[in-house]
């Protein structure tokens, strides 16, 4: 499932959000870094709650960019590697 957005220029991957910024997940995309297991990584992110339409907030970003700590709308927090975060496309709030 993806969220329709009239302004594609406002869609960003999670790594491009600033600390304390909120957004709505629009979709999970492919990342060639994961190779043949990319589909499984996408499915795992969805199983954890990274679903289109879910509100998220960036809690912390490390100075070198990875990991990034994300809080889902239900309050659950996850630490994601850069490659995982790059799969998550979102619309800043």
Beta strands, then each sheet from edge to edge (+ up, - down):
strand 1: 11-13
strand 2: 22-28
strand 3: 55-61
strand 4: 68-72
strand 5: 77-80
strand 6: 88-92
sheet 1: 1+ 6- 2+ 3- 4+ 5-
end
